[in-house]
Amino acid sequence: MTRRRWALGLAALVAVLVAAAGAVVAARLVSRPSPAPVAGSASPTPSAGPSTPAPTPASPTPPPGADIRGPLNLLLVGVDTRVSVPGWEPHADAVLVLHVPAGLGRAYLFSLPRDLVVDIPAYPKSGYPGGRTKLTHAMSYGSRVPGDKLHPSTAQGYELLRTTVSRYTGLRIDAGAVITFTGFDKLVTALGGVDLYVDQRVASIHRKPDGTYRDRVGSTYVGPQMVYQKGNRHLTGWQALDYARQRYTAGGDYTRQRHQQQLIRALARKILDQGLARDPDRVEQVVAALGKTLVYVGGGRRLVDFAYALGGVPANGFVLVGLPGAGVGSGASYRGEQLRPVGRQFLAALRAGRADAFLADHPSLRVKT
């Protein structure tokens, strides 16, 4: 696999397909051919006299992102945004972090539970005073726009979520992206679906076998439901989204986190297999189809910078990590989730640059694909 193609795939994991477009631009910049001679122009004639030294060529312009050395931490968020409901605040339904150590030769993708109990700092922009609650609420609390309840800000929500994740993990977040459910559906559809190994039977609480939504009686879904059987499957856009959302199954939200990671990796492979780096027009079409369903936040750096920087990660250097957790509460009152000690220890090992050694001692943390 070439450097450019792997750069495209890793970037896709962070900013889904928008970063893929950045990788295409990077490829163009670093491999742009020299201008060809103009037709009909005279060829230089050798001089009989003393040769004139050729001028020293100017130093080539460094490729975009060449100054990025790492470590890098990139935050990818899937949000539940119901655009048909005025004033609906986005909730972080999926929170994933891609950590690339110094040297950019390895990459680790892990999820944080949406119900992880964390300290969310005060956020004056939205009027949120701060508090200890579920991680998913950081996005909604941060999205509030004082004086304008009908138009919450996803960018603001991401900013508070980023700060919360950074404080919890001890990792600086360098860039990230937010994609809505609708955007994820559009992405997979634009790519022609995705091939995935379904590792356990999953019954959907949201959809019927034909893709329409199930009926609701009060807070309960009723009627026929879509079932994803174990085995190699080809999923359409709505199926991939539906499959990635299911948490009322064996393993609960931790199973859903694993499935989301597997699905993102499958999407990256799909992008690589289609050779999008050689087809900029196709990339632009898919990016245009996503529109406002995806928000990129680069911390002052362009997508193309991160796309080029990630190009050095080898194909076998991408590791999926599952962090185990457990519910917390008082008596029958459920407050949320907390990571088990081994999960928190992994984060410490990641910060110290000892992730590989830690995973060698705790192989059960590696997510199988």
N, C-alpha and C positions, 0 to 999 in steps of 0.2 A: 504494500500500500504506500503511495507516495506521500511526501510531506504535506502537499496541498490538500489531498483528500482527507487525511486524518485531522488537519486543522479545521476543515469544514465540519467534520463530525463532532469534534469536541466543542466547537463554537455553537453548534446546534443544541448541545445539551444545556448551554447556559442561556442563550437568547433565542432558543429554538431556531427558526429559520432566518430571522433577521441577521443574526451573526453569520449565518451561512453566506448571505449576500456579501457581508464584509470580507469573508474569506475569498470570495471570487474577486473582489476588488484588490485584495492583497496579492492574489496570484497575478492579476494584470500588472500591478505596479512593479513587482519584482521580476517579471519575465517579459516586460515590454520590449519588442525588437527595436534595433536601431533603424532610423529612417532609411528607406531605400533611395538610391540615386534617382534624380529626376530624369525621366525619359528625354533623350535628345541632348543632355548636357555633355559637355566635352570631357573626355577622360584626361587626367593629368598626364603631361608629357615629361619623361625623365629629363632632368636638367644636366647639361654637360659640365656645369661649373660646380663649385663646392656645394655640398648639400646643406640645406638650412635645417637646423634642429627643429623637429616638430614640437609644437607647444605642449607643455605638460598637461595632460587631461585633468579636468577638475575631479575632485573626489566624488565618487558616486553618492547619491543621496541615500542615507540609511533607509531600509524598508520600514514601513509602519510597524510600530510595536517592538522594534529591535532593541529598544532600551529597557523593555520589561524583563525583569530577572526573576521575579517571584520572591516569596510565595504569593500566590493569588487565591482569593476566596470569592466565589461567584454565587449569588443567590438567585434561585429560580423558584417562582411562586405561581401556583395555580389558584385562581380566585373564583369564588361563587358569586357572580355578578348577575343579578336578575334585572336586565335593562328595562323590562316591561313594568317593573314596579317603581314608581317615582320615589326617589330618595333612598332606594335600597343600598345599604352600605356593603362594600365588598368584604368577604371573609376569606382568610387564607386557608384554603382547603388542602393544599399541598405545599410543603415548605422543604426545599432541597438545597443543599450546599455542595458545590464542587470546590475541593481544595487541591491546589496544584503547588507542591513544595518548591523551594528555591532550586533553580536549575531547570525547572519545567520538564522533568523527565518522568513524572508520575502524576496520576490524578485520582482522587478519591471522591466518590459521590455518596452522600448519606442524607437521610431524611430526618426531620424532627417531627414528632407527633403534633398534629393540629391542636390537640387538647393538652399539650405540655403546660404544666403550671409554671409560670415564670414571672419575674418582676418586670412590668412594663413601665418605662420611665415617663415622667410628665412630658407633655408635648403641647407647648403653648399655641402652636399654629391651629390646632383643632380644639383647644380648650380642655384637653384631657389632663387631669391632675396626677395621673400615675396610680399604679396599684398592682396587686398580685392576682393574676387570673390566667386564663388559657391563652396560649400563643396566638391562636386564630383571631382573637379579638384585637390584637395590635393593629392589624390592617384596618378593621372597621373603626376603631377609636381614632386612628390617625387620619382617616379619610374625611372626617367631619369638617365642614366648612362653616364657621360661625356666620349666622345670618343667611345661609343658603342651604337649607336642609334637603332640597330637591336635587342638588348636584354635588354629591360627594366626590372627593379627589383620590383616584387610585394612586397617583404619584405620592401624595402625602401619606397615604396608608402604607405604601412601600417604605417610605422613609422611616416611619416609626417601627415597622416590622424589622427593617434592616438593623436599626439601633438595638432593638430587643434581642435579635439573634446574635449580634456581635457581642453584646454583654454576656449573654448566656454561654456562648461557646468560647469566648476569649479570642475570637478570630476577627480580624479587620475585614470588612466586606468591601471589595474593590469595585464590583459592578454586579448587575443583575437584570432580570426581566420578569415581568408579570404578564401572564396569559390567562384569558378568561376561558370558561368552558366552551363558549361558542368559538373562540379562536382555536382551541385545541381540536375541535371537531373539523373546522375548516382546514387546518394544517394537515391532518391525516387524510382527509378527503382529497386535498390537492395533490398529495403524494401517491394517491391510488390505493390507500389502505396500508396496513402494516402486518407483517407476518410475525407471530409471537407464539412461544410455547406457554400454554396455560397450565400452571403447575398444580392446580386443584380445581374442583368443581366450584363454580361461583354462580349463584342465582341473583339476578338483578331485582332490587326492590323498586326501581324506577321505570323500567321499560318492559313493553310487551315484545314478543318475538318478532313482530313486524317493525319495531323501532318506535312506535307511538308510545306516549306516556300512559302508564297504568292509572286507573281511576282511584280516587281517594275517598274514603269514608271517614270523615274526621281527620285524624292524623295517621290513619292506616291505609296503605296501598292494598288494593284488591285486584283480583283477576289474573289472567295468564301472565307469566313473566318469562323474560329472556333468560336462558341458562347457558353459561359458557362451560363446556365440558373439557376435562383434562385432555391435553394433547396439543399438537401443532395446529394453529388456527390462523386464518386470514381475517383480520378485523377491519371493518369499514370505519369511517370517521365516528359515527354515533356509537358504534359498538366499542371502539377503543376508549372513548370518553366514558361510556357507561361502565365498562369493565374496571377502569382505573378509579372510579368513584366508590365502588362497593366496599363497605367496611363491616356490614352485618353478615359476616361469614366466619368460618373457622380461623382464628387468629386475629379477628377484629381489625383495628386500624393498623396494626403492625404488618398484617398480611397486605393490606391496601398499600402501605408504603413500599413494600417489596414489589408489588405489581406495578406501581408507578415507576419505580427505578428500572425495572425490566422493560417497560413499555418505552421509556425515554431512550434507553440504549437501542432498542429495536428500531426506533425512529431514526436514530443517528446512522445505524447500519443501512436503513432504507435510503437515506440521503446519499450515503457513500455509494451504494450499489447503483443508484440512478445517474451517478456521474454529474451531479449538479455543478460541480466546479468547472466543467467544460461547457455548461449551458447557461450562461448568465441570464438570457431572456426568460428561461423557465423559472429561475430563482426569483426574478423580479415579478413574474406573474403570481407566484405563490405568496410573496411578501405583500403584494398589492391586495391579494385576497384576504389576508389577515387584517389589514387596515388598523383600526383603533382597538382591536381585540388583543393587541400586544403592546406593552410599554417597555422600552429599554431604558435603563438607567446606568450610565457609564462612568460616573464619578470623574468627569472631565476627560475621559479617554474615549476614542471612537471605537466602534465595533471592529473596524479593520485592524486596530492595534491589538486587541485581544485575540482576534482570529489568527494573526501572524504569530503572536507570542505562543499560542497553544500548539502551533504546528510542530514543535519539537517533541511532543509527547508521543511515544511509540504506541502502536495499536494494542500491544499486550500490556501497556502500562495503565490501563483504565480499570479501576477497582470499584465495585459496588459494595457498600457496607451497610449492614442492618444493625441499628442500635436498639437493643431490647429495653422494654420499660414495663411499668405496672401502674395500675390505678391507685389513686390516693383519695382519701376522704375520711370522714368521721362517721363510724357506724354504717348506716345504709345510705348516707349522703355522699354522692360522688362529686369530687371536685375537679378531677382531671387526671393527667398522667405525669409520671416522673421517669426519667431514665434510670435503669439499674446501675449499680456501681461500675460494672464493666463498660457501660456506654459512656459514662463520664470519664472513665480512665482512658478510653480511646481518644476522646477530645483532648485530654492532657498530652497523650502521646503524639497526637497530630501537631499540636502547638510546639512540641519539643523536637519534631522531626524524626520521631521513632515509630511512625505508623506501621511500616513493614514488619518490624520486629514484634510489635504488639499483635498484629494480625497473625503472625506465625505462631504466637503463643495462644491465640484465641481464634482458631480457624472458623468457628461457628458464626463469627460476625460477617464473614464474606457471603454475599448474596449470590446464589447460583443462578445462572442464566441458561 
